[in-house]
Amino acid sequence: MSTAKAGDTVHVHYTGRLDDGSVFDASEGRDPLAFTLGQGQVIGGFDEAIAGMAVGDAKTVRIPPDEAYGERREELLIEVPREQLPDGMDVEVGMQLQLRREDGGAMPVTVAETGESSITLDANHPLAGEALTFELQLVAVA
């Protein structure tokens, strides 16, 4: 039986958990995740975990932050004066916003703190700094 290798399109069912056991994402009830192995379409540790698996194989892997979304970086906390917000905009901690980058693209951020004169936005990925545990099952290779 052949195993998944770089360049193959793989179809994977998965459940992702944090160290506290909480599920942050799962393919249950949906089509399996499909991606091309080795093309950087998923986090590095996930890609590496699938390589070498055969259709029907299942395993559990723990991916450290440096092979997932990286460590949290303090320089990605951005303080913004309230007067730079659109008129009438009411923000709350946990709210998801998008900033426009210089190249015209959008950068997702989360409101981390609100104050009288400014707000703090967090541009870290929500799972940055987290080790991720995945239960994986390879269901197809094309």
N, C-alpha and C positions, 0 to 999 in steps of 0.2 A: 504494500500500500504506500502511495507517495505521501510525502509530508509537505506542509506549507513552506514556501520559500519566497524570497524577495521577488517582486513582480507579479505574484499570484494575487488574484482577487479572492479574498476570503470572506466568509459569512460566519459571524460569531454571535452566539447568545452570551450575555454577561449580566452579572450583578456586581455593582461597585459599592463597597462599604468603607466607612471611615474606621479609625481605630476604636471608636466607642461602639461600633457595631451598627450604626445607623446607615441606611441605604441612601446613597446620593444619586444613583441612576441605575436603571436596569432595562433590559430589552424585553422582559416578560410582557406578554400581551401585544407585542409588536413584532415586525419582521426583524430578523437578526441584523446586526450591524454589518454592513458590507464596506470594505476598503481594500486598497491595493497595498500589500505588505511591502514595507521598506520605502514607502514614498512620503513619510512624514505626515500622513493624514490623521494619525492618532498619536497620543503621547508615546514617547520612546519606549518606556517600560512595557506598555501594552503590546506594541509592535513586536518587541523582542520575545514576549511571552508566547505569542502565537506561532512564531517561527519554529519549525520542527514538529509542530503538532500534526496529527493525521485526523481526517474526518471521523467524528465520533469521540475523539479524545476530549477529556474534561480535566481541568486542574484549577487550583487556587494559587494565586500569586500575590505577593505584597510588593508594591512598587514604592520606593522611597521618593520623597519630594523632588530630588534632583533628576529623577527619571520620569516625573509626572509634570506638574505645573511649576516646579521650582520652589525655592524658598521665598517667604514673604520679604519684600524689599521696602524699607522705610522711605526711600526716595520716590516711591510710587504713591505716596500720600501727598495730595495736592491741596493747599489751602487756597480758597477762592473768596475774594471779597463779595459780600451779598449784593453789592450794587452791580456786579457783573452778571447776575442772574436775570432772566427775562422778567419784566414787570409782572407782579402778581403771582409769581411762581412760589409755591409753598413746598419746601422739601422736608423730608423726614429721614431719620437714620434708617438705613437698609434699603432706601429707594434706589432703583437702578436708573442711571442716566447715561447719555452718550455725549462725549466731547468731540468736537471736530478737530482733527489733527491738521498740521500745516500742509500735508499732502492732500487734504480734502477727505480722507477716510475718517471713519468713526472709531472712537475708542470707548469701550464700555467702562463705566466706573460705578462705584457704589458710594452712597453718602455714608461716611463713617462717623461724622460729628457735625452738630449744628451749633452755632453760637450767635450772639447778638449781631456781630459785624461780619462774620465769615462762616463758611462751611468747609469741612475737610472731605475731600473725595479720595477714594481708594481705587487705584488703577491695577492693583494686584488681581490675578485671577481668583475667584472665590475659593478655589481649592489649593491655592498656593500655600506651601508650608505643611501640607497634609500628606501622610503616607496613605496610599490607596490600596485596598485589597479587592481583587477581582476574582469571582468565580467565573471561569470561562468554559465554553463548549464550542468546539469548531464543528460547524454543521455542513459547510460546503467549501470547496476550493475550485476555482475556475481558471 
